[in-house]
């Protein structure tokens, strides 16, 4: 009986000591536990940094591919616009690539990779997705020269979309400028008016955009006003154009055949001048 009582007291004392010593054991074990936690945190941080670096790399790759896709999408859209622009009023169209470009001095011309072998004839209109580029002036077997609308030797019969006023647009030797001749000083014309091909003369089919009026000067002592316009076509950009066949162009095929000698590769145009 006494031994049982004694044992019970001992057990109670042991339990009390165990409770009292628990904080001591916890404190004693804390450094190792903290170290293990800290070490685990460092490992997790390193892993997170590696994962972040990998995600950043993948994002860069995806962004690069996205840029390529956007460029392809833009190029496809440009080609669709080119084909749509040519198909509106033409009996036949054909894409052509610019080979050389000359925008220096007063003679503005480009060399394209289409020639008599492709059915190209002198006088054939050339356009891009924004408007009239010019007309074919020389034809070789596989290449042709195109005089731009900004060439001073080229005249384009135009008509105002707003009023129907007709005039002739000539180049003045600058890439971004045309001049309208013989516009009466009392004519109804405004800055911003869209000028399109009138179809007169039979060289260019009607209703292709040519330019927008950019400057008007009236002189009291002169019968005609000075009207300047900015070409609609992207004459100093792009690498592709569209050749447009129409009824009037077909009738000039015989005359162009006489001038279908192979173009000299040294045609005086500056290479690689076309910027996209």
C-alpha positions as CSV (number, residue, x, y, z in Angstrom):
1,X,0.0,0.0,0.0
2,X,2.8,2.3,0.9
3,X,4.8,1.3,-2.1
4,X,1.8,2.1,-4.4
5,X,1.4,5.5,-2.8
6,X,5.1,6.1,-3.2
7,X,5.0,5.1,-6.8
8,X,2.0,7.3,-7.5
9,X,3.8,10.3,-6.0
10,X,6.9,9.7,-8.0
11,X,4.8,9.5,-11.2
12,X,3.1,12.8,-10.4
13,X,6.5,14.5,-9.7
14,X,7.9,13.1,-13.0
15,X,4.9,14.4,-14.9
16,X,5.4,17.9,-13.3
17,X,9.1,17.9,-14.1
18,X,8.3,16.9,-17.7
19,X,5.9,19.8,-18.1
20,X,8.4,22.2,-16.5
21,X,11.2,21.0,-18.7
22,X,9.3,21.2,-22.0
23,X,10.3,24.8,-22.6
24,X,13.9,24.0,-21.8
25,X,13.9,21.2,-24.4
26,X,12.1,23.4,-26.9
27,X,14.7,26.2,-26.4
28,X,17.5,23.7,-26.7
29,X,16.1,22.3,-29.9
30,X,15.3,25.7,-31.4
31,X,18.7,26.4,-33.1
32,X,18.7,23.2,-35.0
33,X,15.0,23.6,-36.0
34,X,15.5,27.3,-37.0
35,X,18.6,26.2,-39.0
36,X,16.6,23.5,-40.8
37,X,13.8,25.9,-41.6
38,X,16.2,28.6,-42.8
39,X,18.0,26.1,-44.9
40,X,14.7,24.9,-46.4
41,X,13.7,28.5,-47.1
42,X,17.0,29.1,-48.9
43,X,16.5,26.0,-51.0
44,X,13.0,27.2,-51.8
45,X,14.2,30.7,-52.7
46,X,16.9,29.2,-55.0
47,X,14.3,27.0,-56.7
48,X,12.0,30.0,-57.1
49,X,14.7,32.0,-58.7
50,X,15.5,29.2,-61.1
51,X,11.8,28.9,-62.0
52,X,11.6,32.6,-62.5
53,X,14.6,32.7,-64.8
54,X,13.2,29.8,-66.8
55,X,9.8,31.5,-67.1
56,X,11.5,34.8,-68.2
57,X,13.4,32.8,-70.9
58,X,10.2,31.2,-72.1
59,X,8.5,34.6,-72.2
60,X,11.3,36.1,-74.2
61,X,11.1,33.2,-76.7
62,X,7.3,33.6,-77.0
63,X,7.5,37.3,-77.4
64,X,10.1,36.8,-80.2
65,X,7.8,34.4,-82.0
66,X,4.8,36.7,-81.5
67,X,6.8,39.5,-83.2
68,X,7.5,37.2,-86.1
69,X,3.8,36.2,-86.3
70,X,2.8,39.9,-86.2
71,X,5.2,40.6,-89.0
72,X,3.8,37.8,-91.1
73,X,0.3,38.9,-90.4
74,X,1.1,42.4,-91.5
75,X,2.8,41.1,-94.6
76,X,-0.3,38.9,-95.4
77,X,-2.6,41.9,-94.8
78,X,-0.5,44.0,-97.2
79,X,-0.6,41.3,-99.9
80,X,-4.4,41.0,-99.5
81,X,-4.7,44.8,-99.8
82,X,-2.6,44.8,-102.9
83,X,-4.6,42.1,-104.6
84,X,-7.9,43.8,-103.6
85,X,-6.7,47.1,-104.9
86,X,-5.8,45.6,-108.3
87,X,-8.9,43.5,-108.7
88,X,-11.4,46.3,-108.3
89,X,-11.4,47.6,-111.9
90,X,-8.9,45.4,-113.7
91,X,-9.3,42.6,-116.2
92,X,-6.0,41.1,-115.0
93,X,-3.5,41.8,-112.3
94,X,-0.1,40.5,-111.4
95,X,2.2,41.0,-108.4
96,X,5.7,42.3,-109.0
97,X,8.8,42.7,-106.8
98,X,10.9,45.8,-106.8
99,X,14.5,45.1,-107.9
100,X,15.9,48.6,-107.9
101,X,14.7,52.0,-107.0
102,X,15.7,55.5,-108.2
103,X,14.3,58.4,-106.2
104,X,17.2,60.7,-106.7
105,X,17.3,63.8,-108.9
106,X,14.4,64.5,-111.2
107,X,14.0,61.1,-112.8
108,X,12.0,58.8,-110.5
109,X,11.7,55.2,-111.5
110,X,11.8,51.6,-110.3
111,X,12.8,48.3,-111.8
112,X,10.5,45.3,-111.3
113,X,11.0,41.6,-111.8
114,X,8.3,41.2,-114.5
115,X,8.9,41.6,-118.2
116,X,7.6,40.6,-121.7
117,X,7.8,36.9,-120.7
118,X,5.1,37.8,-118.1
119,X,2.9,39.7,-120.6
120,X,4.1,43.1,-119.4
121,X,3.6,45.9,-122.0
122,X,4.6,49.6,-122.2
123,X,2.0,51.9,-120.6
124,X,0.8,49.3,-118.1
125,X,-0.4,51.0,-114.9
126,X,1.3,50.1,-111.6
127,X,-0.4,50.5,-108.2
128,X,0.1,49.5,-104.6
129,X,-2.5,49.1,-101.8
130,X,-2.8,52.9,-101.4
131,X,-2.9,54.2,-104.9
132,X,-1.2,54.8,-108.2
133,X,2.5,54.2,-108.4
134,X,3.2,55.0,-112.1
135,X,3.3,53.3,-115.5
136,X,5.7,50.9,-117.3
137,X,7.9,52.8,-119.7
138,X,10.5,50.1,-120.7
139,X,10.0,46.4,-121.1
140,X,12.7,43.7,-121.1
141,X,12.3,39.9,-121.3
142,X,12.2,39.5,-117.5
143,X,12.4,43.0,-116.1
144,X,10.6,46.3,-116.7
145,X,11.2,50.0,-115.8
146,X,8.3,51.9,-114.2
147,X,8.2,55.7,-114.2
148,X,6.7,56.9,-110.9
149,X,3.9,59.5,-110.8
150,X,6.5,61.9,-109.1
151,X,8.6,61.9,-112.3
152,X,8.4,65.3,-113.9
153,X,8.0,63.7,-117.3
154,X,4.8,61.9,-116.2
155,X,1.4,63.5,-116.4
156,X,-1.7,61.8,-114.8
157,X,-5.2,63.0,-115.7
158,X,-7.0,63.3,-112.3
159,X,-10.4,64.2,-110.9
160,X,-11.6,65.5,-107.6
161,X,-13.8,63.0,-105.8
162,X,-15.6,65.8,-104.0
163,X,-16.4,68.1,-107.0
164,X,-15.5,66.2,-110.1
165,X,-13.0,68.9,-111.1
166,X,-10.5,67.6,-113.6
167,X,-6.8,68.5,-113.9
168,X,-3.4,67.0,-114.8
169,X,-1.0,66.0,-112.0
170,X,2.7,66.3,-112.8
171,X,5.7,65.3,-110.6
172,X,8.0,68.1,-109.5
173,X,11.0,65.9,-108.7
174,X,10.2,65.4,-105.0
175,X,9.1,62.0,-103.7
176,X,6.2,63.4,-101.7
177,X,4.8,66.1,-104.1
178,X,2.8,66.5,-107.2
179,X,1.5,69.7,-108.9
180,X,-1.8,70.2,-110.6
181,X,-1.6,72.3,-113.8
182,X,-4.3,74.5,-115.3
183,X,-6.6,74.8,-112.3
184,X,-8.7,77.9,-112.6
185,X,-8.1,80.3,-109.8
186,X,-11.9,80.3,-109.0
187,X,-12.2,76.5,-109.1
188,X,-13.7,74.7,-106.1
189,X,-10.8,72.8,-104.6
190,X,-9.7,72.4,-101.0
191,X,-6.8,71.1,-99.0
192,X,-7.5,67.4,-98.3
193,X,-9.5,66.8,-101.5
194,X,-8.9,63.3,-102.8
195,X,-7.7,63.1,-106.4
196,X,-8.3,59.9,-108.4
197,X,-7.5,58.9,-112.0
198,X,-10.1,60.3,-114.3
199,X,-9.6,57.7,-117.1
200,X,-9.1,60.3,-119.7
201,X,-6.3,59.5,-122.2
202,X,-6.8,55.7,-121.8
203,X,-3.5,55.1,-120.0
204,X,-4.9,54.8,-116.5
205,X,-8.2,53.2,-115.6
206,X,-10.5,55.5,-113.7
207,X,-11.0,55.9,-109.9
208,X,-7.6,54.8,-108.6
209,X,-6.4,57.1,-105.8
210,X,-3.5,59.4,-107.0
211,X,-3.0,62.1,-104.3
212,X,-4.5,64.5,-101.8
213,X,-4.4,68.2,-102.1
214,X,-1.8,69.6,-99.6
215,X,-1.3,73.2,-100.6
216,X,-3.1,75.9,-102.6
217,X,-1.8,79.3,-103.7
218,X,-4.0,81.8,-105.5
219,X,-2.5,84.7,-107.4
220,X,-4.8,87.6,-108.3
221,X,-2.8,88.4,-111.5
222,X,-2.7,84.9,-112.8
223,X,-5.5,82.8,-114.4
224,X,-4.5,79.6,-112.7
225,X,-3.8,78.7,-109.1
226,X,-0.8,76.7,-107.8
227,X,-2.1,73.4,-106.4
228,X,0.2,70.8,-104.8
229,X,-0.7,67.3,-103.7
230,X,0.8,64.4,-101.8
231,X,0.9,61.0,-103.6
232,X,-1.4,58.4,-102.1
233,X,1.0,55.5,-103.0
234,X,3.9,54.5,-100.7
235,X,6.5,55.5,-103.2
236,X,9.5,55.3,-100.8
237,X,8.3,52.2,-99.0
238,X,7.3,48.6,-99.7
239,X,8.8,46.0,-101.9
240,X,5.8,44.9,-104.0
241,X,3.5,46.5,-106.5
242,X,0.6,45.3,-108.7
243,X,0.5,45.5,-112.5
244,X,-3.0,46.3,-113.8
245,X,-4.3,45.2,-117.2
246,X,-7.3,47.0,-118.7
247,X,-8.9,47.4,-122.1
248,X,-6.8,50.4,-123.1
249,X,-3.6,48.7,-122.0
250,X,-4.4,45.7,-124.1
251,X,-4.6,47.8,-127.3
252,X,-1.0,49.1,-126.8
253,X,0.5,45.6,-126.8
254,X,1.7,45.8,-130.4
255,X,3.6,49.0,-129.9
256,X,5.3,47.7,-126.8
257,X,6.5,44.6,-128.5
258,X,8.9,46.7,-130.6
259,X,10.5,48.1,-127.4
260,X,10.9,44.7,-125.6
261,X,14.6,44.5,-125.9
262,X,16.3,43.1,-122.7
263,X,16.8,45.9,-120.2
264,X,20.4,46.7,-119.3
265,X,21.1,45.3,-115.8
266,X,22.9,48.6,-115.3
267,X,19.7,50.6,-115.6
268,X,20.5,53.9,-113.7
269,X,18.5,53.2,-110.5
270,X,19.8,52.8,-107.0
271,X,19.8,49.3,-105.7
272,X,18.2,48.3,-102.4
273,X,16.7,51.7,-101.8
274,X,13.2,50.4,-101.1
275,X,12.5,50.5,-97.3
276,X,9.6,48.6,-95.9
